[in-house]
């Protein structure tokens, strides 16, 4: 079960998966802006152009310029708040990912070989005689 959770974590925190999730959320918030613009400005203006009356808003209230600006402004503020929260969330996730990478890089592996002082070839640490030049090595 731990291996499964570790694999899922690795998949979910991959850069392109997070980018896709942010894109979907921002796309949904932007859809709200387009809908508010259409319902509050374009549809009433088209109604005014073709029927002579500005018509009603999507919520059933009569069209007024101030009401349209307020409704559209609210949607725009919601979009900005959503984008800002996602920015902070991604900034935190990126900071955590960077810290975890640094921890892995900081711990160097213990050496498993040493250099023969006579022939300068690499030999295991526990060796007492060089396999290449057969020199007797001092115990260090």
Z-matrix of the N, CA and C atoms (Angstrom, degrees):
N
C 1 1.450
C 2 1.535 1 110.45
N 3 1.331 2 117.67 1 -37.97
C 4 1.463 3 120.52 2 179.33
C 5 1.521 4 111.00 3 -64.73
N 6 1.331 5 116.10 4 -37.82
C 7 1.457 6 119.72 5 178.83
C 8 1.526 7 110.12 6 -64.42
N 9 1.321 8 116.37 7 -40.72
C 10 1.461 9 121.38 8 178.01
C 11 1.522 10 110.69 9 -61.86
N 12 1.323 11 117.30 10 -44.93
C 13 1.466 12 121.42 11 179.81
C 14 1.529 13 110.06 12 -65.62
N 15 1.322 14 117.25 13 -39.96
C 16 1.458 15 120.47 14 178.65
C 17 1.530 16 110.87 15 -64.51
N 18 1.326 17 117.32 16 -40.50
C 19 1.458 18 120.66 17 177.90
C 20 1.524 19 110.79 18 -65.04
N 21 1.348 20 117.02 19 -41.77
C 22 1.458 21 120.50 20 179.06
C 23 1.526 22 110.40 21 -64.50
N 24 1.316 23 117.44 22 -40.79
C 25 1.468 24 121.37 23 178.92
C 26 1.527 25 109.80 24 -62.68
N 27 1.312 26 116.64 25 -43.26
C 28 1.460 27 120.84 26 179.15
C 29 1.529 28 110.28 27 -62.74
N 30 1.339 29 117.30 28 -40.26
C 31 1.461 30 121.74 29 179.16
C 32 1.528 31 110.87 30 -68.06
N 33 1.336 32 117.36 31 -47.12
C 34 1.460 33 121.70 32 -173.71
C 35 1.522 34 112.12 33 -70.03
N 36 1.312 35 117.82 34 -30.17
C 37 1.453 36 120.66 35 -178.22
C 38 1.524 37 112.97 36 -94.11
N 39 1.312 38 116.12 37 7.41
C 40 1.454 39 119.59 38 175.42
C 41 1.524 40 107.96 39 -67.55
N 42 1.297 41 117.47 40 144.39
C 43 1.461 42 122.19 41 -173.81
C 44 1.511 43 114.75 42 -56.15
N 45 1.339 44 117.71 43 -45.00
C 46 1.459 45 118.48 44 -175.57
C 47 1.525 46 112.36 45 -71.10
N 48 1.308 47 119.20 46 -27.78
C 49 1.466 48 121.30 47 177.33
C 50 1.528 49 109.53 48 -70.35
N 51 1.321 50 117.29 49 -42.32
C 52 1.464 51 120.68 50 177.49
C 53 1.527 52 110.88 51 -65.76
N 54 1.323 53 117.27 52 -39.73
C 55 1.458 54 120.42 53 178.14
C 56 1.526 55 111.16 54 -63.15
N 57 1.320 56 116.34 55 -39.90
C 58 1.462 57 120.23 56 178.39
C 59 1.524 58 110.63 57 -65.09
N 60 1.316 59 117.47 58 -42.15
C 61 1.467 60 120.75 59 179.49
C 62 1.528 61 110.90 60 -63.30
N 63 1.326 62 116.69 61 -43.34
C 64 1.468 63 120.21 62 178.18
C 65 1.530 64 109.78 63 -64.03
N 66 1.313 65 117.09 64 -40.92
C 67 1.464 66 120.87 65 178.82
C 68 1.519 67 112.56 66 -61.46
N 69 1.321 68 116.54 67 -41.10
C 70 1.470 69 120.07 68 179.62
C 71 1.530 70 110.04 69 -66.41
N 72 1.324 71 117.15 70 -42.47
C 73 1.471 72 120.10 71 -179.16
C 74 1.527 73 110.80 72 -66.83
N 75 1.324 74 117.31 73 -44.67
C 76 1.462 75 120.63 74 178.13
C 77 1.524 76 110.04 75 -64.75
N 78 1.323 77 117.15 76 -38.14
C 79 1.473 78 120.35 77 177.22
C 80 1.518 79 111.90 78 -61.63
N 81 1.328 80 116.56 79 -41.07
C 82 1.471 81 119.88 80 177.34
C 83 1.513 82 111.78 81 -64.93
N 84 1.317 83 116.99 82 -40.03
C 85 1.468 84 120.37 83 178.57
C 86 1.524 85 110.60 84 -68.19
N 87 1.323 86 117.62 85 -37.51
C 88 1.456 87 120.51 86 178.67
C 89 1.526 88 111.29 87 -69.59
N 90 1.322 89 116.73 88 -30.89
C 91 1.467 90 120.32 89 174.54
C 92 1.522 91 109.96 90 -59.67
N 93 1.317 92 117.47 91 -37.43
C 94 1.464 93 121.15 92 176.66
C 95 1.522 94 111.47 93 -62.36
N 96 1.340 95 117.26 94 -38.46
C 97 1.466 96 120.30 95 177.69
C 98 1.527 97 110.68 96 -64.87
N 99 1.321 98 117.10 97 -45.58
C 100 1.461 99 120.96 98 -179.42
C 101 1.527 100 110.09 99 -63.95
N 102 1.319 101 117.64 100 -41.93
C 103 1.462 102 121.35 101 179.04
C 104 1.526 103 110.74 102 -63.87
N 105 1.329 104 117.34 103 -43.93
C 106 1.466 105 120.62 104 179.14
C 107 1.525 106 110.87 105 -63.98
N 108 1.313 107 117.40 106 -40.98
C 109 1.460 108 120.63 107 178.26
C 110 1.529 109 110.74 108 -63.28
N 111 1.304 110 116.83 109 -43.89
C 112 1.462 111 121.02 110 179.75
C 113 1.522 112 111.58 111 -66.08
N 114 1.344 113 117.25 112 -49.20
C 115 1.461 114 120.65 113 -176.02
C 116 1.523 115 112.92 114 -70.08
N 117 1.324 116 117.62 115 -33.45
C 118 1.457 117 120.10 116 -173.19
C 119 1.521 118 114.83 117 -96.08
N 120 1.317 119 118.16 118 -23.61
C 121 1.459 120 119.39 119 -177.85
C 122 1.522 121 113.08 120 -120.88
N 123 1.320 122 117.37 121 -54.34
C 124 1.464 123 120.18 122 -171.62
C 125 1.525 124 111.86 123 -69.09
N 126 1.339 125 118.11 124 -50.78
C 127 1.465 126 119.78 125 -179.11
C 128 1.529 127 112.57 126 -61.49
N 129 1.336 128 120.40 127 -46.26
C 130 1.474 129 118.87 128 177.06
C 131 1.533 130 113.15 129 -62.87
N 132 1.343 131 117.13 130 -36.49
C 133 1.464 132 119.06 131 178.44
C 134 1.523 133 111.17 132 -68.03
N 135 1.313 134 117.66 133 -39.81
C 136 1.465 135 120.41 134 175.84
C 137 1.520 136 110.87 135 -64.56
N 138 1.315 137 116.64 136 -40.12
C 139 1.462 138 120.95 137 176.85
C 140 1.524 139 110.33 138 -62.63
N 141 1.316 140 117.50 139 -41.91
C 142 1.465 141 121.90 140 177.58
C 143 1.520 142 110.92 141 -64.16
N 144 1.321 143 116.74 142 -39.98
C 145 1.451 144 121.95 143 -178.58
C 146 1.525 145 111.94 144 -66.55
N 147 1.337 146 117.13 145 -42.15
C 148 1.463 147 120.20 146 -174.23
C 149 1.531 148 114.04 147 -94.08
N 150 1.326 149 119.09 148 -28.59
C 151 1.466 150 120.28 149 -177.50
C 152 1.515 151 112.82 150 -111.65
N 153 1.281 152 118.82 151 -17.06
C 154 1.450 153 121.18 152 -179.24
C 155 1.516 154 113.78 153 91.29
N 156 1.316 155 118.45 154 -9.84
C 157 1.461 156 122.33 155 176.31
C 158 1.523 157 107.87 156 -118.37
N 159 1.338 158 117.04 157 144.19
C 160 1.467 159 118.34 158 -176.79
C 161 1.511 160 114.23 159 -68.53
N 162 1.295 161 120.14 160 -17.57
C 163 1.451 162 121.74 161 176.61
C 164 1.516 163 112.73 162 82.76
N 165 1.302 164 114.13 163 -166.03
C 166 1.459 165 121.50 164 -176.53
C 167 1.527 166 109.57 165 -111.78
N 168 1.308 167 113.51 166 156.34
C 169 1.457 168 119.36 167 174.24
C 170 1.525 169 109.25 168 -80.36
N 171 1.314 170 115.36 169 173.21
C 172 1.457 171 120.00 170 -177.74
C 173 1.526 172 112.08 171 -61.72
N 174 1.332 173 117.94 172 -29.74
C 175 1.467 174 120.02 173 -179.34
C 176 1.529 175 112.70 174 -87.47
N 177 1.336 176 118.98 175 3.75
C 178 1.462 177 122.23 176 175.28
C 179 1.512 178 114.74 177 93.62
N 180 1.316 179 118.29 178 -0.20
C 181 1.465 180 120.38 179 178.55
C 182 1.519 181 109.16 180 -86.93
N 183 1.334 182 117.56 181 152.23
C 184 1.462 183 119.08 182 178.45
C 185 1.530 184 111.47 183 -66.20
N 186 1.306 185 114.74 184 150.32
C 187 1.461 186 120.59 185 -176.30
C 188 1.515 187 110.34 186 -73.63
N 189 1.334 188 115.56 187 127.97
C 190 1.459 189 122.65 188 168.88
C 191 1.515 190 106.75 189 -138.07
N 192 1.309 191 116.17 190 148.71
C 193 1.464 192 119.16 191 -177.72
C 194 1.521 193 111.69 192 -62.90
N 195 1.326 194 116.72 193 -41.88
C 196 1.461 195 120.24 194 179.95
C 197 1.522 196 112.36 195 -63.24
N 198 1.331 197 116.83 196 -39.60
C 199 1.464 198 120.77 197 177.82
C 200 1.513 199 112.22 198 -65.48
N 201 1.333 200 115.40 199 -37.02
C 202 1.469 201 119.79 200 178.91
C 203 1.523 202 111.34 201 -67.28
N 204 1.314 203 115.36 202 -44.22
C 205 1.459 204 119.44 203 -179.78
C 206 1.524 205 110.19 204 -64.02
N 207 1.328 206 116.63 205 -40.51
C 208 1.462 207 120.30 206 179.36
C 209 1.530 208 110.96 207 -63.55
N 210 1.331 209 116.84 208 -47.05
C 211 1.468 210 120.47 209 -179.22
C 212 1.521 211 111.20 210 -64.43
N 213 1.331 212 116.87 211 -43.17
C 214 1.457 213 119.97 212 179.66
C 215 1.528 214 110.60 213 -68.42
N 216 1.330 215 116.99 214 -39.37
C 217 1.469 216 121.03 215 178.43
C 218 1.517 217 111.93 216 -62.34
N 219 1.335 218 116.26 217 -39.69
C 220 1.462 219 120.23 218 177.77
C 221 1.527 220 110.58 219 -61.98
N 222 1.322 221 116.00 220 -44.41
C 223 1.465 222 119.78 221 178.92
C 224 1.527 223 110.56 222 -63.85
N 225 1.322 224 117.06 223 -39.67
C 226 1.459 225 120.92 224 179.27
C 227 1.531 226 111.46 225 -65.31
N 228 1.320 227 117.24 226 -40.98
C 229 1.469 228 121.16 227 177.71
C 230 1.536 229 110.02 228 -65.19
N 231 1.328 230 117.42 229 -40.03
C 232 1.471 231 120.59 230 176.82
C 233 1.525 232 110.83 231 -60.58
N 234 1.331 233 116.73 232 -40.80
C 235 1.461 234 120.72 233 178.64
C 236 1.536 235 110.51 234 -63.59
N 237 1.318 236 116.62 235 -44.68
C 238 1.471 237 120.57 236 -178.69
C 239 1.526 238 110.64 237 -64.58
N 240 1.321 239 117.01 238 -40.58
C 241 1.469 240 120.08 239 178.18
C 242 1.527 241 110.46 240 -64.33
N 243 1.338 242 116.87 241 -43.88
C 244 1.468 243 120.90 242 178.75
C 245 1.529 244 110.68 243 -60.61
N 246 1.326 245 116.50 244 -45.81
C 247 1.462 246 120.47 245 -180.00
C 248 1.529 247 111.05 246 -63.65
N 249 1.322 248 117.90 247 -39.86
C 250 1.463 249 121.26 248 -179.71
C 251 1.530 250 111.17 249 -66.67
N 252 1.331 251 116.68 250 -42.54
C 253 1.468 252 120.12 251 178.67
C 254 1.526 253 110.30 252 -63.60
N 255 1.330 254 117.39 253 -41.66
C 256 1.466 255 120.03 254 177.51
C 257 1.528 256 111.31 255 -64.49
N 258 1.327 257 116.34 256 -38.29
C 259 1.467 258 120.26 257 177.29
C 260 1.521 259 110.44 258 -60.45
N 261 1.331 260 116.87 259 -47.46
C 262 1.467 261 120.14 260 179.94
C 263 1.526 262 111.06 261 -64.34
N 264 1.314 263 117.03 262 -40.29
C 265 1.461 264 121.30 263 179.01
C 266 1.528 265 110.90 264 -62.37
N 267 1.322 266 117.03 265 -46.86
C 268 1.461 267 120.18 266 -179.69
C 269 1.536 268 111.18 267 -67.97
N 270 1.316 269 116.71 268 -34.62
C 271 1.462 270 119.94 269 177.22
C 272 1.532 271 110.33 270 -63.38
N 273 1.327 272 116.90 271 -42.44
C 274 1.466 273 120.94 272 177.55
C 275 1.517 274 112.32 273 -65.34
N 276 1.339 275 116.45 274 -43.16
C 277 1.468 276 120.20 275 179.30
C 278 1.530 277 110.08 276 -63.62
N 279 1.325 278 117.17 277 -42.95
C 280 1.470 279 119.94 278 178.77
C 281 1.523 280 111.68 279 -63.84
N 282 1.332 281 117.18 280 -37.35
C 283 1.467 282 120.16 281 177.43
C 284 1.526 283 110.90 282 -64.79
N 285 1.332 284 116.47 283 -42.45
C 286 1.471 285 119.58 284 178.09
C 287 1.521 286 111.48 285 -64.64
N 288 1.316 287 116.73 286 -40.29
C 289 1.464 288 120.26 287 179.65
C 290 1.528 289 110.37 288 -65.24
N 291 1.323 290 117.47 289 -39.16
C 292 1.460 291 121.47 290 179.09
C 293 1.520 292 110.71 291 -66.27
N 294 1.338 293 116.61 292 -42.30
C 295 1.468 294 119.70 293 179.00
C 296 1.514 295 110.93 294 -63.97
N 297 1.324 296 118.56 295 -40.44
C 298 1.459 297 119.96 296 -179.07
C 299 1.520 298 110.88 297 -68.18
N 300 1.332 299 117.39 298 -34.03
C 301 1.468 300 120.07 299 176.82
C 302 1.521 301 111.01 300 -68.21
N 303 1.335 302 117.20 301 -39.29
C 304 1.459 303 120.50 302 179.85
C 305 1.514 304 110.89 303 -65.24
N 306 1.328 305 117.99 304 -38.15
C 307 1.459 306 120.88 305 179.22
C 308 1.519 307 110.14 306 -63.20
N 309 1.318 308 116.91 307 -40.30
C 310 1.459 309 119.93 308 179.51
C 311 1.521 310 110.90 309 -68.05
N 312 1.320 311 117.73 310 -37.09
C 313 1.455 312 121.09 311 -178.30
C 314 1.525 313 112.20 312 -75.40
N 315 1.323 314 118.34 313 -29.34
C 316 1.452 315 121.59 314 -176.22
C 317 1.525 316 113.31 315 -70.43
N 318 1.297 317 119.30 316 -28.15
C 319 1.454 318 121.84 317 -177.55
C 320 1.529 319 109.71 318 -89.45
N 321 1.344 320 117.40 319 94.53
C 322 1.458 321 118.96 320 179.05
C 323 1.535 322 109.95 321 -73.98
N 324 1.291 323 115.20 322 150.01
C 325 1.460 324 120.18 323 179.49
C 326 1.522 325 109.64 324 -71.91
N 327 1.311 326 116.14 325 145.02
C 328 1.462 327 121.09 326 178.18
C 329 1.526 328 108.32 327 -67.00
N 330 1.325 329 117.29 328 139.73
C 331 1.469 330 118.96 329 -178.72
C 332 1.531 331 111.04 330 -67.10
N 333 1.302 332 115.20 331 141.95
C 334 1.469 333 120.56 332 179.56
C 335 1.522 334 111.36 333 -110.45
N 336 1.331 335 116.69 334 -7.05
C 337 1.462 336 119.93 335 -179.56
C 338 1.522 337 110.09 336 -130.83
N 339 1.322 338 114.98 337 164.83
C 340 1.458 339 121.76 338 173.74
C 341 1.523 340 107.46 339 -136.94
N 342 1.316 341 115.49 340 169.44
C 343 1.463 342 120.52 341 -177.66
C 344 1.522 343 109.05 342 -101.77
N 345 1.317 344 115.71 343 132.40
C 346 1.465 345 121.14 344 176.60
C 347 1.533 346 108.14 345 -68.09
N 348 1.341 347 118.08 346 128.38
C 349 1.469 348 119.62 347 -178.44
C 350 1.531 349 113.17 348 -70.40
N 351 1.322 350 118.28 349 -14.37
C 352 1.453 351 121.01 350 -176.73
C 353 1.527 352 112.71 351 -94.60
N 354 1.350 353 116.79 352 -46.45
C 355 1.466 354 119.03 353 -176.82
C 356 1.532 355 112.56 354 -112.75
N 357 1.330 356 117.73 355 -3.71
C 358 1.457 357 124.94 356 177.11
C 359 1.537 358 113.89 357 62.03
N 360 1.308 359 116.93 358 25.84
C 361 1.470 360 119.77 359 175.21
C 362 1.530 361 109.01 360 -95.92
N 363 1.315 362 115.74 361 157.08
C 364 1.467 363 119.99 362 -178.50
C 365 1.523 364 109.88 363 -81.97
N 366 1.343 365 114.06 364 135.52
C 367 1.468 366 120.60 365 178.84
C 368 1.521 367 108.15 366 -136.83
N 369 1.328 368 118.47 367 159.14
C 370 1.463 369 120.62 368 178.82
C 371 1.525 370 111.50 369 -61.36
N 372 1.318 371 116.62 370 152.97
C 373 1.465 372 121.48 371 -179.14
C 374 1.524 373 112.80 372 -61.34
N 375 1.309 374 117.26 373 -35.86
C 376 1.463 375 120.61 374 -175.58
C 377 1.527 376 113.42 375 -82.09
N 378 1.327 377 117.58 376 -2.92
C 379 1.470 378 120.31 377 -176.63
C 380 1.524 379 110.95 378 -68.94
N 381 1.355 380 115.38 379 140.37
C 382 1.471 381 120.83 380 176.05
C 383 1.524 382 110.80 381 -107.83
N 384 1.332 383 116.12 382 -9.33
C 385 1.461 384 121.94 383 178.33
C 386 1.524 385 107.31 384 -140.45
N 387 1.324 386 117.38 385 137.12
C 388 1.461 387 122.51 386 -179.06
C 389 1.519 388 109.47 387 -71.88
N 390 1.312 389 116.30 388 131.76
C 391 1.467 390 121.10 389 -179.64
C 392 1.521 391 111.60 390 -74.23
N 393 1.311 392 118.24 391 -18.41
C 394 1.465 393 121.08 392 -176.27
C 395 1.529 394 112.57 393 -93.40
N 396 1.332 395 116.27 394 -45.30
C 397 1.465 396 118.84 395 -177.16
C 398 1.534 397 112.47 396 -112.45
N 399 1.297 398 117.54 397 -0.62
C 400 1.477 399 126.35 398 178.80
C 401 1.538 400 113.45 399 58.77
N 402 1.303 401 117.30 400 22.54
C 403 1.473 402 121.24 401 177.88
C 404 1.516 403 109.25 402 -73.03
N 405 1.355 404 114.79 403 143.39
C 406 1.448 405 120.80 404 175.34
C 407 1.528 406 107.82 405 -76.23
N 408 1.336 407 118.17 406 128.44
C 409 1.461 408 122.60 407 -176.75
C 410 1.508 409 109.49 408 -101.83
N 411 1.314 410 115.43 409 147.70
C 412 1.458 411 120.91 410 175.53
C 413 1.522 412 108.29 411 -74.07
N 414 1.325 413 115.97 412 146.88
C 415 1.462 414 119.61 413 175.78
C 416 1.514 415 107.41 414 -79.79
N 417 1.333 416 116.39 415 120.08
C 418 1.466 417 121.14 416 -176.96
C 419 1.490 418 111.20 417 -107.25
